[in-house]
Amino acid sequence: MLSSERVAIAIDLGTTTIAAALINLPGGEILARSGSLNPQRVHGLDVVSRLEYAIRSPENLKELQDLVNKELSRMTGELLVAAGVASSAAEIVAIAGNPTMSHLLLGLPVESIAHPPYRPKVTGSRRLDTLELGWPVSAPVYVFPSPGGFVGGDTIAFLYGLGFPDPRSPNLDPALFLDLGTNGEIALLSGGKLYATSAAAGPAFEGGNLSCGMAALPGAIFSVRQKEGRLVTASVADAHPVGLCGSGVIDAVTLLLEEGLMDDTGRLLDPSEISSPLGSRILEKGGELHFLIYRDAGSFVSLTQGDIRQIQLAKGAVRAGMEVLLDKAGLTGDSLQEVVLTGSFGASLSFESLKTIGVLTQNMVKISRFVREGALSGVIRSLLSPDPGPQIERLSSALRIIPLSGTPLFEQYFMAHINFAS
């Protein structure tokens, strides 16, 4: 490959994970991919923790900015080397992230996001140079807009990748769009209008903040199944199992419910209460019940009672956010014609499992589809469009942001959906 090849860098800057791709221009072929954990995790697994850290001092804000920019610069260099492209060949870098991630990337004050009414200091897109971010090589940077609240550029990129705001796009109406990551962004298309919110799900759906949780990296168990009374698992890259990523966690919780190892309130049962042969996998360790998923001389992978509570909180928040948007539009889950999901789950995602744990309804399962790397796909689309800026800004302005914090209706739906579906 010639170093003169025209290339661009697409980045989905997530709270938990970062995904990046090197594409050639104008064809759009993906020349290399890279994934990483967000190094800001050392100061909290969710945006609230990082906001609290950032507002304590300008030095803390600068530290968070430097952490993520060093990692993005490293990943970009890795992509260029992998593709055999000169470091000066990148014509543009496009980045999408939620409002907190975008503000920390740019080193912007975050007090307005950290406190009510939770509004980004800057809502529009930003154009600058990588040198301004501390990268060693110069290239233009485009940062997606953050329309409001905790709804940001990753949501805009996800929707843009699905064809919005083009009125000729094939999206059905009404339709629901879910990004089941740490920030739990949700959008609803109804009558040609777009509503959006963020449900603060926490990192559990991405394997974060769990005793054996991890991102969907080699060694992460992404599938947990029962076959003839035995537990069958699969791990990313078929590597030695060392933890659970999002899809594995959802599978495990589903199995607990289906096999009667856990009741609808999320309580793990004592083995004496269980008829399933898998009941022998309920163990007590460190004063807490565990569901053993994998064990050998070097690994002990399990789901604890505390982990299950984290999943309950996450799914309760997401389901409540969905119901608030549907209520706002005068709809129910049965009214929807399409549900589109994305998120960093792992190699697989079962819609039936999402129904079993109470995220989706039966009607939603029938009309659901999963888009891998939804936000990253939208960033790539923007790099291949001749002049995407006005379209992206128009899409951002069209979103009607529905805040959930302190909303009685959200609290009502959250309590109604905190238990697992039977």
N, C-alpha and C positions, 0 to 999 in steps of 0.2 A: 504494500500500500504506500502511495506517495505521501510525503509529509505535507504536500500542498493541497491535500484533500480538504474540501470544505466540510466542517463539522460543527455541531452544536451540542451543548450539555443540557439535559433535562433533569431536574431534581425535585423529588417529593420530600420535603422536609417535615417528617413526622415527629410527634412528641417522643415516641418510643423508638421508631426505626426511620432510617433515611434510605431512600431508593434513588438511584441515579442511572442514567443511560446516556451513552454517546451515540449520536445519530449523524449520518451523512446528509448533506444538503445538495440538491433539493429533494433527493429521493426518499429520505426518511428511513433508510435501512439502519437497524440497530447494530452498531459495530461492537459494542461492549456494554456490559452491565455491572453495577456494583451495589452492594447493600451493606449497611452498617447500623450499629446501635447509636442512638443520639448520645454523645458524650456528656450532655448536660444532665443526664440521669444521676450523676453523682450528687446533684443538688435537688433531687426529687423526681419521682416517676410520673408526676402529673403536672399540668400547667400551673395549678394553684401553688404548689410547693416552689416552683421556679419563680413565679411572680413574687412570692413572699421573700425569697432570697434576693431577687434583683432590686427590690425597693429599699432594702436595708442600707445600701450604699452605692455610689457611682462605680466603685471598684468591683462590686459584685456583678453589676450589670455588664461591665466591660469583660469580666471573666467569662460570663455566659456567652457573650458575643464572640470572644476569642475561641472558646472551646468549639463552638459549632462551625465557625469559619475555617479553623485549622482542619477540621475533619472534612468539610466540603472541598477544601483545596486539595487535601490528600486524596480523596476519592476521585476528584477530577484528574489529578495526575496519574492515578492508577488506571483510569479509563483510557487516557491518551496513550500510555505505555502499552496497555493490553492490545490496543488497535494499531500500534506502530505509527501513531500520528504525532507530529511535532507539537510541543507545548504551546506554540504560538498560533496553532491552526484553529482553535476554537473561536468561532465568529460571535457567539452569544451564549450566555448561560441564563436559563429560565428556571425560576424557583417558585414553588407553591407550598405554603404552609398555613397553619391556623394563625389567627392574629398574634397570639403570644410568641409562637416560633418566628414569625416574620419580624415582629418588633425586636426580639432578642438578636436575630440575625443582623438587623440594621443598627442595633444599639440605641433604639428609640426609647424614651421614657415609657414605663409600663404602668404608672399609677392609675391612669384612666381605665385600664383593663382590669386591674386588681381590685378596684373599688366600684360600687354602684355609681352610675348605671352600666358599668362594664362596656365602655365604648373604646374602640381603638383610637389612638392619637392620630393615626393616618389611615384613612380608609381606601384611598386610591392606590393604583399601582405605583411602583417606584422604578426608575431607571438610573443606574449608576455604573461604576466600573469596579471590577474585582479588587483593584488596588485600594479603593476606598474601604474595602472590607478586610484588608490586611493580607490578601492573597499575593503570592510572589509574582504572578504573571497577570498581565493586563488583558481584560476582555469585558465587553458590555454585559451588564446584568439586568434582567427584567424580573421583578418580584410581583407576583399576582396580587390583586387588591384584596383587602379584608373588609367586606361590606358592613359588618357590625357585630356587636356582642362577641361570642366566641366562634362565630361563623367566619371562616377565612378563605384564603386563596386555594387551599386544598379542596374545599367544597366547590368553588368556582371552577377549578380545573377539572374535577370529576364531572360536573355538569357540562362543561365545555367539550370534554372528550366524548360525551354522549350526543353531541350535535347542537346543543343550545348555543346561542339564542336563535338559531335559524328556524323560522316558523315552519319550514318544510322538513324539519328533522322527523325521523320516524317514531319518536317517543309517543306512547299512548297517553291518554288523558282520561281520568286521573291516574297519576303514578306516584310512587313513593321511592325515594332514593336514600339509601342508608350507607354511611361509612362507619363501620363498627370498630373504630379505633378508640384511643384514649379520650378523644374529645367528643366522640359520639355525634357527629354531624348528621342531620336529617333534613331532607328537602321534600316538598310535596308540590306536584304540579296539579292544579285544579282549575278548570275553566280558563286555561291559558295563563293563569297567574302562578307564580312560584313563591311558596312560603318556605322558610328555613329556620332551623334552631340548632342548638347544641346541647346535648344531654349530660355532659360531664360523667361519662361512663367509667372513667378510670382505665388503667392499662390491662385489666383482667382479660379482655377479649384478645389481647395480643400476647398473653402469657406473662404480663408484668404484675408485680406485687403479689405473686403467688409463691408458695414455698419451693416448688419445683418448676416454676414457670420460666419460659425463655422465649426469645424471638424465634421465628421460623428459619433457623439456621441449622446446618448439619448436626445431627444428633437429637433434634427436637422431635418428639413423638407427635405426629399429626393425625393419627388415626387410632382409635381404640374400639375394638369390636369384641363381641362374644360369639364363640363358635363351639357348639357342643359342650358347653360348660367350661370352656377354656377362654382365656383372654388372649386376643390376637392384636398386636400393635404393629405400626409401621412408622419409620422415622425418616426425616428429611435426608436425602442423599444416601439412604440405607446405612447411615452411620450408627455407631454404637449409641444407644439411647442414653441421654444425660438429662432430659427435662421434657416439659410439655409446652407446645405452642398453642395458639388460640383454638385451632380446630380440634386438637387433641383434648383440650380442656372441655370443649362443648360436647365432644363425643363421650368423654368420661362421665360428665354429669348426666347426660341422656341415659347412659347405661345404668347408672345408679338408680335412676327413676324407673326405668323399664324392668329392671331385675328385682325391684323391691328392696334395694339396699339403703334407700333413703326415702323419707316421706316428703309430701308436697311442701312442707315448711322448710325443707332443706336440712333436716336433721338426719345425720348418719345413724342407722340403727345398730344396735348391738348384735353380734353374730347369732346370739340365741333367739333373736326375733326374725331371722332370715331363713327362708327355705332354699334360696338359690345356692348352687355350689360355689358361687363367687363370694358368698358370705365369709369364707375363710380369708378373704383379702381385706377385711375390715380389721385393722390392727390398732392397738394403742401404743403410741410412741411419744415420749415427752409430755405425757399427761393429756394428749389430744388424739382423737380418733383419726386414722388415715385410711384411705382406700389405696391399697398397694397396686400399682400399675406395672412396674418393672423393677426387678432386683437381681443383681449379680454381685460378684466380689467387689466391683468398683462403683456401682450405681444403686441408688435407692430412689425411685421416682414414684411419687404418690400424690394424691389429692387430699388435703386436710379439711377438717370441718371449717377452719378459718378461710381456706381457699374457696370453699363452696359459698360462704357468706359474701365474699368479694364478687363472685359471679352473680349472685342474687341481686346485689346492689347495682351492678352494671346493667343486667338485663331489665331490672325494674325501672332504671332511669331511662334507658333507650325506649322501652315500650311506652312509658309515660309520655316521653317526648313525642313519639309517633301519634299517640292518642290526642295530645294537645293540638298538634297540627291538623289532624283529621277533624277534630271538633271545631277548630277555627274555620275550616272550609265547609263545615256542615256535612261531613262524610263519615263513613265507617270503613273498617278494613274490608268489608264485603263489597264496597263500592269501587275498589281499586281495579284497574285493568292490568297494571304491571308493578312489580317491585324489583328494583335493581340494587344489589348489594356490592360493596367493595370493602377491603380491609386487609390487614396483614395477618391472616389466619394461619396460613401454611399451605400445604399442597392440596387440600381438599376442604370442602365445606358442605355439610348436609343441611338442606332446608328443613327436612323432617326433624332433625335434632333441634334446630332453632324453634320449631313449633313445640316440640316436647318440653323445652325449658321455658317457653312462654314469650319468646321474642316475636314470633310470627303466628298468624292465625292460619287455619286450614286453607282458606281462600288464598292467602298470600303465598303459601307454599306452592300452589298450583301455577301461580303467575310470576314466580321469582326467577331471576337469573343473576349469576355472579360475574362481575367484571374484575379480573385480576389487575392490580395496580391502576385503579381507576383514576386517581389524581395524576399519576405519572403519565398515563395515556393522554390526558388532557393537556399536560405541559408539552408533550411531544407534538400533539396536534397544533398547538400554538406556534411552535417553531417551524412548522411546515406551511403555515398560512402566510400569505403575502403581507397582510397588515392586520394582525389579530387584536391589537390594542383597543381600538374602538368597540369591537365586538365584545371583548372581555369586560370592558368597563360598562357597556350596556347591560350585559348579563348580571354583573355585580349590582348595578343600580336597580335592576328589576326584582331582586330578591326582597321579599317582605320578611324582615327578621322578627321572630316571635320569641321574646325573652321568657325563660322558664324560672329563673331564680326568684324565689319568694312568691310564685304564682300559686294560689290555692288549688287551681285546677290540676296543676302538675303534681302537687302533693297528694291530691285525691287519687289520681291515676297511679302514682307511684305506690301508694299503700295497697291499692287494688291489685297490683301486679307484682308485688314483692315475693309472693310464694311462687313455686313452680307450678306450671299447668299439670293437671292430672291426665 
